[in-house]
Amino acid sequence: MRTVTITGNRFTDLDPAKYRGGSSKMIQVSGGPTDLTIDANSFQGVGLSSVLYFYGAVASAVNLRVTNNTWPHSTYGVFGAGASVGKAWPMFVVSGTLANNVETP
């Protein structure tokens, strides 16, 4: 995936228990996207294990920008396959920005 921007959206009613077969991971990133921006979005939901979850090749996301979003509290926050809590971003992202995101109760 290259050069995608997701901005200014409102995502509501995110609930993996309500929508059976859904994932408890809010945003999943795999395969090393280039120039992916997720900015100024509002997410509302419950029962989420991760707000941002990485899997696939490590050190593969280039120019990933996740900024100015509001999202619900989750069990692990930013997490990834094989990563310790708090270590997923540097493990999977070559370059980018994770900043100014607000967690709501």
C-alpha positions as CSV (number, residue, x, y, z in Angstrom):
1,M,0.0,0.0,0.0
2,R,1.4,3.4,-0.9
3,T,0.3,7.0,-0.4
4,V,-3.0,6.6,1.5
5,T,-4.4,9.3,3.8
6,I,-7.2,8.7,6.2
7,T,-8.2,12.0,7.8
8,G,-11.1,13.7,9.5
9,N,-13.3,10.6,9.9
10,R,-15.5,9.5,12.8
11,F,-15.6,5.8,13.6
12,T,-18.3,4.8,16.1
13,D,-19.6,1.6,17.7
14,L,-16.3,-0.3,17.4
15,D,-17.1,-3.5,19.4
16,P,-15.6,-6.9,18.5
17,A,-18.2,-8.7,20.8
18,K,-21.1,-7.0,19.1
19,Y,-19.9,-7.7,15.5
20,R,-19.0,-11.4,15.7
21,G,-16.0,-12.4,13.6
22,G,-14.5,-9.0,13.9
23,S,-11.0,-8.2,15.3
24,S,-10.3,-6.7,18.7
25,K,-7.6,-4.7,17.0
26,M,-8.8,-1.3,15.9
27,I,-6.2,-0.5,13.2
28,Q,-4.1,-3.3,11.7
29,V,-0.9,-2.5,9.7
30,S,0.9,-5.2,7.8
31,G,3.2,-5.5,4.8
32,G,5.1,-2.3,5.3
33,P,3.0,0.5,3.9
34,T,4.7,3.6,2.5
35,D,3.3,7.1,3.0
36,L,0.3,6.1,5.1
37,T,-1.2,8.9,7.1
38,I,-3.9,8.4,9.7
39,D,-4.6,11.9,11.0
40,A,-7.4,13.8,12.9
41,N,-9.8,10.9,13.2
42,S,-12.2,10.1,16.1
43,F,-12.6,6.5,17.1
44,Q,-15.2,5.3,19.7
45,G,-15.5,1.7,20.9
46,V,-15.1,-0.9,23.6
47,G,-13.4,-4.2,24.1
48,L,-10.4,-3.4,22.0
49,S,-7.0,-5.2,22.6
50,S,-5.0,-2.7,20.5
51,V,-5.6,0.7,18.9
52,L,-2.8,0.2,16.4
53,Y,-1.5,-3.3,15.7
54,F,1.5,-4.3,13.5
55,Y,2.2,-7.7,12.0
56,G,4.2,-9.1,9.1
57,A,7.7,-7.9,8.3
58,V,9.5,-5.9,10.9
59,A,11.1,-2.5,10.1
60,S,8.9,-2.2,7.0
61,A,6.6,0.8,7.4
62,V,8.0,3.9,5.8
63,N,6.7,7.4,6.4
64,L,3.8,6.2,8.7
65,R,2.1,9.1,10.3
66,V,-0.4,8.5,13.1
67,T,-1.2,11.9,14.5
68,N,-4.0,14.0,16.1
69,N,-6.4,11.1,16.6
70,T,-8.8,10.4,19.5
71,W,-9.3,6.8,20.4
72,P,-10.6,4.6,23.2
73,H,-8.5,3.0,25.9
74,S,-7.4,-0.5,24.9
75,T,-5.5,-3.3,26.6
76,Y,-2.2,-2.9,24.8
77,G,-2.4,0.4,22.9
78,V,0.2,0.4,20.1
79,F,1.2,-3.3,19.9
80,G,2.5,-5.8,17.4
81,A,3.2,-9.5,16.8
82,G,6.3,-10.5,18.7
83,A,6.7,-7.1,20.3
84,S,6.8,-6.3,24.0
85,V,4.4,-3.6,25.2
86,G,5.7,-0.2,24.1
87,K,8.2,-1.7,21.6
88,A,6.0,-2.2,18.5
89,W,6.5,1.2,16.9
90,P,10.3,1.1,16.7
91,M,10.2,-2.6,15.8
92,F,7.9,-2.2,12.7
93,V,8.3,1.5,11.6
94,V,11.4,2.6,9.7
95,S,10.3,6.3,9.6
96,G,7.2,8.2,10.7
97,T,5.5,10.1,13.5
98,L,3.3,8.8,16.3
99,A,2.2,12.0,18.1
100,N,-0.6,14.1,19.6
101,N,-3.1,11.2,19.8
102,V,-5.5,11.3,22.8
103,E,-6.8,8.2,24.6
104,T,-10.3,8.6,26.0
105,P,-11.6,6.6,29.0
